[in-house]
């Protein structure tokens, strides 16, 4: 019952990102982009939002926010503004940005493996809708936070004085990791031509980078809690499926929706969007994927295609509803509290409900 395509893809991407991060390239990109804003707080908000979204498409959301947060605190301190609006924006952007790619958000890895979707399937199907959502959300947050994000001309000028020359600490590692990361993403993009499994492509990339590193140290940085959480989850859901529970759920959905493809798709979209804000979107997706697969066995591939995309959009975007809706939200909240800026549950939800709907 364990889907090893998901497990090996996750482990391999964690290894690649952790090794690449060591050279400082992600921090260098972020600082260069922020210097281009000339320290204007609202431009900083927009830049951080789109940078977070783009990085989340190719790295997992947790890694993205871990990379962006330290820069956010530095910029907020230099501009003497409250970092909370920027952090809330980054949470929303990470969940939206992770939606249109196979590797951007764990629910998509589960869906891609269960439905047999390629990296390009996700990009073709979800990029346009996610760009529209991203533009709408950033415009909404711009209106919400414009009065809080005010600073002086002197402090804006200080952003351009940040020394970025020593951010990249290891140039040979930079060249290696960028080459491998680029080839891995190219491998994902050409999956429809090569038909090499995404987990194999990522596994080869991780193996090449490990040749130049200390494997023992690198394996310590892999989030094994997450990996074994997935393994345990697959076993539990597998047991539920073997006992006939998933078939009961599938039959119930078809009965309630009177066998209508459109109604069933909307039920999955809205249920996923709301429930993913209350319970973690990973176990939710792991339960729903076999149910849709069960419907596929009964009704055929064409009938369930919209349901897979509704599940992806609902589960990934629903994580913005509450501060506990996704792992990235919790990490940002905890780090913000450590820096003396508490993001209150209801304060976040006030924006989260509007953003999700």
C-alpha positions in Angstrom: 0.0 0.0 0.0 3.0 2.4 0.4 3.3 4.6 -2.7 7.1 4.6 -3.0 7.0 7.0 -6.0 5.8 9.6 -3.5 8.3 8.6 -0.8 11.4 8.6 -3.1 10.3 11.8 -4.8 10.0 13.6 -1.4 13.3 12.2 0.0 15.2 13.1 -3.3 13.9 16.6 -3.5 14.6 17.2 0.2 18.2 16.1 -0.4 18.6 18.3 -3.6 17.1 21.4 -1.9 19.1 21.0 1.3 22.4 20.7 -0.5 21.6 23.6 -2.9 20.6 25.8 0.0 24.1 25.5 1.6 25.7 27.7 -1.1 23.4 30.7 -0.3 21.9 31.0 -3.8 18.3 31.4 -2.7 19.1 34.1 -0.2 21.2 35.9 -2.9 18.2 35.9 -5.3 15.9 37.2 -2.6 18.2 40.1 -1.6 18.8 41.1 -5.2 15.1 41.2 -5.9 14.4 43.3 -2.7 17.1 45.8 -3.7 15.3 46.3 -6.9 12.2 47.4 -5.0 14.2 50.4 -3.7 12.9 49.7 -0.2 9.3 50.7 -1.0 7.3 48.6 1.5 4.4 47.8 -0.8 6.8 46.8 -3.6 8.6 44.7 -1.0 5.2 43.0 -0.2 4.5 42.3 -3.9 8.1 41.1 -4.6 8.2 38.7 -1.5 4.7 37.4 -2.5 5.7 36.5 -6.1 9.2 35.3 -5.1 7.6 32.9 -2.5 5.1 31.7 -5.1 7.7 31.0 -7.8 10.1 29.2 -5.3 7.1 27.2 -3.9 6.4 25.9 -7.4 9.8 24.1 -7.5 10.7 23.6 -3.8 8.3 22.4 -1.1 6.4 25.1 0.8 8.2 24.4 4.1 11.6 24.9 2.5 10.5 28.0 0.7 9.2 29.8 3.9 12.3 28.7 5.8 14.5 30.4 3.1 12.3 33.6 2.9 11.6 34.3 6.6 15.1 35.4 7.7 15.2 37.9 4.8 11.7 39.1 5.8 12.8 39.9 9.4 16.0 41.7 8.2 14.0 43.9 5.7 11.2 44.6 8.3 13.8 45.7 10.8 15.7 47.9 8.4 12.4 49.5 7.2 11.1 49.6 10.8 7.8 48.0 9.8 5.7 45.2 11.3 6.8 41.9 9.6 3.4 40.2 10.2 1.7 41.5 7.0 4.7 40.3 5.0 4.7 36.9 6.7 0.9 36.4 6.2 1.4 37.3 2.5 4.2 34.7 2.2 2.0 32.0 3.7 -0.8 32.6 1.2 1.8 32.9 -1.7 3.5 29.6 -0.7 0.2 27.7 -0.8 -0.9 29.3 -4.0 2.5 28.9 -5.7 2.8 25.3 -4.7 -0.5 24.4 -6.4 0.4 24.4 -10.2 3.2 21.9 -10.1 3.7 18.2 -9.2 6.4 18.9 -6.6 5.1 22.2 -5.2 2.8 20.7 -2.5 2.7 17.2 -1.0 -1.0 16.7 -2.0 0.0 17.1 -5.6 2.6 14.4 -5.3 -0.1 12.0 -4.0 -2.5 13.1 -6.7 0.1 12.8 -9.5 1.1 9.3 -8.4 -2.5 8.1 -8.0 -3.9 9.6 -11.2 -0.7 9.1 -13.3 -0.4 12.9 -14.1 3.0 14.2 -15.3 4.7 17.4 -14.2 3.5 19.1 -17.4 -0.1 18.0 -16.8 -0.2 20.1 -13.6 1.4 23.1 -15.3 -0.9 23.0 -18.3 -4.1 22.6 -16.2 -3.4 24.8 -13.2 -0.9 27.6 -14.1 -3.5 30.1 -15.5 -6.0 29.7 -12.7 -3.2 30.0 -10.1 -1.9 33.2 -11.8 -5.4 34.7 -11.6 -5.8 33.7 -8.0 -2.3 35.1 -7.1 -3.0 38.5 -8.7 -6.3 38.8 -7.0 -4.9 37.8 -3.6 -1.9 40.1 -3.8 -4.3 43.0 -4.8 -6.5 42.2 -1.8 -3.6 42.1 0.6 -2.1 45.3 -0.9 -5.4 47.0 0.1 -5.5 45.4 3.5 -1.9 46.3 4.6 -1.2 49.5 2.8 -1.6 51.7 5.9 0.6 49.4 8.0 3.5 49.4 5.5 4.8 52.9 5.8 8.4 54.0 6.3 10.9 56.9 5.8 13.0 57.8 2.7 16.2 57.1 4.7 15.1 53.6 5.7 14.1 52.8 2.1 17.6 53.9 1.0 19.2 51.5 3.5 17.7 48.5 1.7 19.9 49.3 -1.3 23.0 49.4 0.9 22.7 45.7 1.9 25.9 43.9 1.0 25.0 40.8 -1.1 28.6 40.1 -2.3 29.3 37.5 0.4 25.9 35.7 0.4 27.1 33.0 -1.9 29.6 31.0 0.2 30.6 28.1 -2.1 30.8 28.7 -5.9 31.7 25.1 -6.9 28.6 23.9 -5.0 26.5 26.6 -6.6 27.5 25.4 -10.1 27.0 21.7 -9.3 23.6 22.2 -7.6 22.2 24.7 -10.1 23.2 22.3 -13.0 21.6 19.3 -11.2 18.5 21.2 -10.1 18.1 22.5 -13.7 18.5 19.0 -15.2 16.0 17.5 -12.7 13.3 20.1 -13.6 14.1 19.6 -17.3 13.6 15.8 -16.6 10.2 16.6 -15.0 9.2 18.8 -18.0 10.1 16.2 -20.6 8.5 13.3 -18.7 5.8 13.0 -21.4 8.5 12.3 -24.0 11.0 10.2 -21.9 8.4 8.4 -19.7 11.0 8.2 -16.9 9.2 8.3 -13.5 9.6 11.6 -11.6 11.0 9.8 -8.5 13.7 8.2 -10.7 14.7 11.6 -12.1 14.9 13.2 -8.7 16.7 10.2 -7.2 19.4 10.4 -9.9 19.8 14.1 -9.2 20.1 13.6 -5.5 22.6 10.7 -6.0 24.9 12.9 -8.1 24.9 15.7 -5.5 25.6 13.2 -2.7 28.8 12.1 -4.5 30.4 15.5 -3.4 28.8 15.7 0.1 28.9 13.9 3.4 25.8 11.6 3.0 25.5 11.1 6.8 25.2 14.9 7.4 22.8 15.3 4.5 20.5 12.5 5.6 20.2 14.3 9.0 18.6 17.2 7.2 15.9 15.1 5.6 12.6 15.5 7.3 12.2 11.9 8.3 9.2 12.7 10.5 7.3 13.7 7.3 8.5 10.7 5.4 7.4 8.2 8.0 4.2 10.1 8.5 3.5 9.5 4.8 4.4 5.8 5.1 2.2 5.3 8.1 -0.6 7.2 6.4 -0.5 5.1 3.3 -0.7 1.9 5.4 -3.7 3.2 7.4 -5.6 4.3 4.2 -4.5 1.0 2.5 -6.1 -0.9 5.4 -9.3 1.2 5.1 -9.4 0.6 1.4 -8.8 -3.2 1.8 -11.7 -3.4 4.3 -14.0 -1.7 1.7 -14.3 1.7 3.4 -13.1 3.7 0.4 -15.7 1.9 -1.9 -18.4 2.9 0.6 -17.3 6.5 0.4 -17.2 6.5 -3.4 -20.7 4.9 -3.7 -22.0 7.4 -1.2 -20.7 10.4 -3.2 -22.1 9.0 -6.5 -25.5 8.4 -4.8 -25.6 11.9 -3.2 -24.7 13.7 -6.4 -27.0 11.4 -8.5 -24.1 10.4 -10.6 -23.5 13.9 -11.9 -19.9 14.7 -12.9 -20.3 18.4 -12.3 -22.0 18.2 -8.9 -19.5 15.6 -7.7 -16.6 17.8 -8.9 -18.0 20.9 -7.0 -18.6 18.8 -3.9 -14.9 17.7 -3.9 -13.7 21.2 -4.7 -15.6 22.9 -1.8 -15.2 20.1 0.7 -11.5 20.0 0.0 -11.1 23.8 0.3 -12.9 24.0 3.6 -11.7 20.7 5.3 -8.1 21.3 4.3 -8.2 24.5 6.4 -9.3 22.5 9.4 -7.4 19.3 9.1 -4.0 18.9 7.4 -4.3 18.6 3.6 -2.0 15.6 3.4 -4.1 13.0 5.2 -7.2 14.5 3.6 -5.7 14.0 0.1 -4.4 10.5 0.9 -8.0 9.5 1.8 -9.7 11.2 -1.1 -7.3 9.9 -3.9 -8.3 6.2 -3.5 -11.9 7.3 -3.4 -11.6 9.1 -6.8 -9.7 6.1 -8.1 -12.6 3.9 -7.0 -15.1 6.1 -8.9 -12.7 5.9 -12.0 -13.0 2.1 -11.9 -16.7 2.4 -12.0 -17.3 5.4 -14.3 -14.1 5.7 -16.4 -11.1 8.1 -16.8 -12.9 10.9 -18.5 -15.6 11.1 -15.8 -13.1 11.6 -12.9 -10.6 14.0 -14.6 -12.2 17.2 -13.3 -12.4 15.6 -9.8 -8.6 15.2 -9.6 -8.0 18.8 -10.5 -10.8 19.9 -8.0 -9.1 17.9 -5.3 -5.7 19.5 -6.1 -7.0 23.1 -6.1 -9.2 22.5 -3.0 -6.5 20.7 -0.9 -3.6 23.1 -1.8 -5.6 26.4 -1.6 -7.7 25.4 1.4 -4.5 25.4 3.5 -4.8 29.2 3.5 -8.0 29.1 5.6 -6.4 28.8 9.1 -2.9 29.0 10.6 -3.0 25.2 11.1 -4.1 24.5 7.5 -0.7 23.6 6.2 2.8 22.8 7.6 4.3 26.1 6.1 1.7 28.1 8.0 2.6 26.6 11.4 6.4 27.1 10.8 5.9 30.8 9.9 3.6 31.3 12.9 6.1 29.6 15.3 9.1 31.6 13.9 7.2 34.8 14.0 6.3 34.3 17.7 10.0 33.6 18.5 10.8 37.0 17.0 8.1 38.6 19.3 5.5 39.0 16.6 2.5 36.7 17.4 0.2 35.9 14.5 -3.1 35.3 16.2 -5.4 32.5 15.0 -8.4 34.7 14.4 -6.3 37.6 12.9 -5.0 35.1 10.3 -8.4 33.6 9.7 -9.9 37.0 9.0 -7.8 37.3 5.9 -7.6 33.5 5.3 -11.4 33.0 4.8 -11.6 35.8 2.2 -8.5 34.5 0.4 -9.8 30.9 0.3 -13.3 31.8 -0.9 
